[in-house]
Amino acid sequence: MSDPITGAREHIDAARKAAATIADIPADTPLIPITQVGVIGAGTMGGGITMNFLTAGIPVTIVEMTQDALDRGVATIRRNYETTVKKGKLDAAQAETAIALLTPTLDFGALAPCDLVIEAVYESMDVKKEVFGRLDKTVKPGAILASNTSYLDIDAIAAMTTRPASVMGTHFFSPANVMKLLEVVRGRETGASELATVMALSVKIGKIPVVSGVCHGFIGNRMLSPRQAAAHALIMEGAKYWEVDEALLEFGFPMGPWQMSDLAGIDIGWHRDPSRIESIRDALCAVGRWGQKTRKGFYDYDDNRQRTPSDEVKAIIAEFAAKEGKVQRDIGKDEIRERLLYPMISEGALILDEGISQSPGDIDTVWLNGYGWPAWTGGPMFWADAIGLQTVVDGLTRDGQPVAPLLAAKAQAGETFG
């Protein structure tokens, strides 16, 4: 959409390097030796997480509840390695060496000798609390216990154990064997050695680690929420949903919010009652529009997954807009981008002000490596500095959106985040 912002590449490199260090933990903090890793759950995330360690030469014990689930998970891991070999990213001998380091089991007790255990089960607080209660009684003292959660409160999970210093979050991004970003979530009582160990280990398994404090959604998903809310508001006011996606594609994102919903699966978290229609998502799911996997979601998809806007979806959106009494108008792509992106900057300012993120560069690193924010901008916070924080404040005010106190203060003082 635009020429690279001056200094963006240098900022990206410096921010990535800085993200690997933790401001209040000395460089000589002793690390915990990690020679055996446990993973709970052999589904998409658990299998992908497992592959990172196997490829790095670290043995993994993977635990499932049923033999069928375990067999499926192991078969998927093997198939993923075969694909990697075909692409020339790994040779066949290396793949077999990696797979040989895997121990699949139904025995939860087999996790006892592990130095690090990563839980990758269903995203439910009740389920995760139960798992960590069991881990506390099973795994040896001194082991690190990590939750692969996208949103949940790590402190509440840690409270289920007698060793909260050993507990943290490791938010891998899907597919976990491919995506580079790893949000390492530092709980209130997470120990210095434990945190430093996972940060160092993250680099060893080929990840770009960024530390986040505890809050709903951490850094990345917390900033994604206002963008999704803005995308919904726009289509209720008359913006074409495909134009909302195109506005971000033109900016440099790999996909827009509605494409992302189709890829992830619109039915994720759906209540599964076709007669209960309370949202656009409910209406889409009720007619089988679950996303790319059913070849129809917000878009219709052909055999090559090429998308076209759907008349059925247009009608569903129009019906909901009418129910809400929204006045329909044409909305240009500049306004669409402003309303999608500026609230993210404000949320980023809150994240900084609350100490959830160590620095603006950490936020940029998360969004560049986990969410496809276009590199030409240097990341959301660097981009905000480049276009001027007062520009962001004026846009938010014009659109009736909240302005974070830190953002307002910096804009008024003529300062930048950087």
N, C-alpha and C positions, 0 to 999 in steps of 0.2 A: 504493500500500500504506500510505502514511503521509503526514502533513503534512510540508511542506518543512522541512528542518532550518534553524534560524536561521543566517543569514549565508551560506547556500549560494550564492545568486545572486551576491552580492558576491565571494565566493571564486572562483567560476567566471570572472567577468570579470577579476579581478585576476590569476588564474593564467594565463589565456590571454594577457594582455598581457605578463606576465613571461616566458612561454615563448618569446617572439619575440626575447629578448635572450640573450646568452651571457656568463656571468659573467666569464670571463677574456679576453674580446676587446673592446678599446676601441671605443666607438661611432663613432670617426672612422677605423676600419680601412678602407683603400681597397678598393673593390669592383671586380670584373672586369666589364667591359662584356659583356653577353650579347645579341647581335644575331641569332644563328643557333643553333638547337638541333638536335641529331641524336638520333634514337630508333632503337634496334636492336630489331626485333621489331614486327610489325603485328598481333599477336593482341589478346586482350581488354585486357590491361594496357597494351601498347605503344600501341594505338589510343586508349585513354582518357587516357593520359599526354600523348600528342600533342595531343589536343583542348584541354587546359588552356592550352598555349602558343599554339595557333592563335587561340583565343578572346581571349587577351590581346594579340594582334597581333604575336606573335613567329614568324617563319618556322621551319618544321621540315622537315628531311630525314629521311624514315623509310626504313629499310633492311630488306629481307627476303631470304630465301635463294632463294625460288621465286616465279615470276610469279603463280601461283594464290594463294599465301598473301598476297602483296602486294595483289592485286586484291580479295581477300576483306576484307582489313583496311581498305582505302580505302573500299570499299562500306559497311562497317559504320560508319566515321566519318561518311560522308555521311548514312547512315540515322539515326544518332544526332542529327546536326544537324537533320534534318528533324523528328524527334520533339520536339526542343527548341523548334523554331519553332512546331509545333502546340500545344505547351503554353503558348505565349506568353512564354517565358523569353528569347527572342531573335527579332529579326525576320529575314525572309528575306534581306535585303541584308547584314546582319551575318554571317549564316551563310555566304553565298557569299564574302564578303570573307575570312572565316577559312579556308575550304577552299582558296581561291586561294593561301594562304601555304604549302600543303603540297607538298613535292616527294617523290614516291614513287620508289624506285630499288632495283635489285638490286646496285648498285655500292658496295661497302664503302668504296671510296676517296672517294666523294662526301662522307664525313664529315670529310674533312681540314680544311676551313675552319671547322668548327663551334666555337663558344665553349664549349658544354656538350654532352656526349653522355651520354644515359641508356640503359643497357643494360636491356632488358626481355625477356630470353630465359628459357628453361626453368630452373627452380630447381635447378640442379646445379652444384656447385663446379667440377667439371672443365670444364663448358661455359663457365662464367663466366670461369674463368682463361684459357681459350683466347681468348675474346673480348677480354679486357683486354690480353692479349699483342699481339693484332692492333691494338687501338686505340692502344697505345703507339707502334707503328711507323707509324701512319697519320695520327693527328690532330695538328694543329699544337701546338707548344710553348705552354704557358700555358693551354690549354683544361682545363676541369674534366671529369673522367670519373666518372660516377656509376652505381652498380648498384641497380636496383630489386629488392632481395632482402628476403625476409621473415625470414630466419633466419641467413644465412651470414656467415662471418667476413670483414669488410671488409679487415682487415689482411692476410689471406692472399691476397685478390684484388689488393690494392694492390702486394703483393710481386711480382706478375707484370709490373710496369711499372718504368721507370726514374724515375718521377715520383710517388712515393707521396703527396706533399703535395697532388697534384691529385685524389686519389681519395677518394670518400666513398660512403655509402649514401643512397639516396632511396627509402624504403619508402612507396610510394603504396598506398592502400587501394581495394579494388574495390567498385563501378565507379569507376575513377580520375578520370573526368570529373565525377563527382558528389560523392564522399566528400571531406570537407574536411581530414581529418588527413593530415599528412605527417611521418613520422619521418625526421629527417635524422641519419644515422649518422656520427659523427665517428671516423675511424680514428686510430690512434696517431700518424700523421705528417700527418694532414690539416692543410693550411695555414689560417691565420687568415683571409686574404682570400677563400680558396675557400669556407670555411664561411660567412662573413658574406655572401658573394654569394648563395649558395643559400638562406640564410634570408630575405634580402630579396626574392629572386626568387619564393620560395614565396608570400609575401604578395601579390605582384603578380599571380600566377596564381590567386589566390583560396583559397589553402590556409592552414591553421593549422599552422605548423611547430613541432616539438618536437625538441630535440637529444637523441640517445641515444648512449651509449658502445657499444663493441663487446662483445656477448655473444650467446649463442644465443637468438634470438627478440627481441632488443632489449628495449624496455619492455613493449609490449602483448602480443606473443605469448609472451614469457617468463612473464608473469603468467597468461596463458590456460592454460598447460600444467598447473599444479596443479589448476585448476578442472576441466579435462577428466578428469584422473586421478581426482578426487573423484567426478565424475559416473559414471564407470565403476564405481568401488568401491561406490557407492550402489546401482546396479542389480544388482550381484552379491550384495548383502546383502538384497535384497527390495524396494527402492523401485521403484515403477512408473516406467518411463522417461518417460511423459507427465506424471507428477506432478513429476519433476525439472524438466522444462521449465516446468510451470505455476508452480512455486515461484519461478522467476526472472521469469516474466511478471507475477506478482502483485507482485513487488518493483519492477517498472518497466522491465525489459529488453524490447526488441522481440521477442526470441526466446530460447529456451533452447538448451542445448548440442546436443541431438539434432535440433532443428529446424535449427540452424546447420549441422550435418553434412549434412542432407538438401539444404539450399540450396546449399552449396559443392560437393557431389558426394562421396558416400562412396567412390567409386572412385578419387579423386585419390591417386596414389602406390601404388595397389594393384598387387600383383605379377602379376596377370592369369592366375593358375593356379587354376582352379575346384576342382581336386582338393587344393589345399594350404589347409587350413582351420586356422589357428592363432589366430584372434581372431574376435570378433563381426563385425568389419568384413569379414573374409575370408568368413565364412558368408553375410552379406548380399549381398556382391558376387557370390558364386558362384551365387546364385539370381536375379541380375538386379536386386537392390534397390539401385540406385545413387543414389537420391535423387529430388528433384523432377523431374529430367530424364527419368526412366523412370516417373514417377508412383507410385513406391513406393521407400521407403528405410526409415527407422525407422517412418515412417507410410505409410499409403495415402493417395493424393491423388485428388480428383475433378477434373472439368474446370475448376473455379474455384480449384484448388490448395488447397482446404479439406482439412484433415488429419483422419484418424481413426487411433487405435492399431490395430496389425496383430496378428492372432492368430499369424501366422507368425513375426513378430519376438518376440512373447512366448515362443513355444516355443524359439526359438534362444537367447534370453537365459537361460531356465530350464535349458537343456541345459548351457550354459557355467558357470552358477552351481553346478550339480550336480557337474560335473567338478572345480571348484575346492573343493568340499566346504563351500561357504559356508552358514552357518545363515541361513535366511530369516526375516525379521521385518517387521512394518509400521514404516515410517519416516515420521514426520510432516514437514510442510513447513518447520517452524521448524528442525528438525535438518538437513533438506536444504539450506536456505539457509546455515546456519552452516557446514556442511561444504564447500559450494561456495565461499563468499566469504571466510571467514577465512584459508584458505591463500593466497589472493591477496594479502591484506594482509601476511602474513609474507614472501611473495616480494617485494612492493613494498619492504619494509624492507631486504631484502638488496640490492635494486637501488640504494637510496639509500646504503647502507653501502659498497657497492663503487664508488660514484661513476658508475654507469651513467646515472643521472638527476640533473639539477641540483637538483631540489627535489621535495617531495611534490606541489606544484601542477602540475609537469610531468607526473607520473604521472596525476593527475586529468584533465588536459587530454587526454592520450592516450586514456584510457578513456571519457571523455565524448563525444569526437568521432570515435573510430574503432571503438568496440565497443558503443555504446548503453548504457553505464552510466547509470542514471536520474539526471536532473539534480537531482531534489529532494534528493538526498544530498550534492551538491557534488563527487562523485567518490569513489573507494574510500578514499583516505587521509584525506580530510576526514570521510567517514562513520565511519571507524574512530576518529578523534578524538572524534566526537560521541557514539558509543555507549560509548566508553571503551576504551582499549587493554588494560586488565586484563580486560575482558569478552572481547576477542579472544584473549588469552593463555589464559584459563581454558577457552574453547571448544576451542582447538587442543589443549591438554593433555588435556582430557576425551576428545577424539576420537583421541588418540594421534598427533597430527601435530606435525612439528617447529616450533619457535618461533625465529624469527630473533633473533640476539643484540641487535640494535638495538631490536627490538620489545619484547623482554623487559626490557631496561634502561630504556626509556622508561616502560613500564608500572609497573615497580617504583618509579621515581622520581616517578610521578604526572604525567608529562609528556605532551605530544602531539607528533605529527609537525609540525604547523603552526607 
